[in-house]
Amino acid sequence: MGDPLAERVMHLLHLGSGHYPGDDKERVPDPERFLVYRVSDTEHAIMDREDRRDPEITIPTSSLLNPKFCVEGWYHKHVGQLRGYSPQDISKMRARPPGPAMGTPLGQRVAQLLQENGPYEKDSESYPHQLRFECLRL
């Protein structure tokens, strides 16, 4: 199943590439700029190839589980502070509104896996509903 939270974070952060404080806006964003991985039951780490830090930036997994959490907006503010910009400068650097929220990547992955592994016992051969499964809560 992999780590759907990490994959979603990488996708959302990539959408904001080129727009973080200190980024070169003329440079084409690297599609593999970010690497996100779980470091414990309570934290994920974010590695940014354009802004290497030791140790990497960590974020509570509980934040990533919040469907309304905007990781791209959080990262914009956090990296701006780490690069020494004032809160006012960070706000001025915001060239566009924050990206989409986290949503429910765990539930989406569960539904995807269930859909890909059918048909199931007692299913008719031509089950007509493509989006048969929906996981509302984990």
Disulfide bonds with the S-S distance in Angstrom:
none
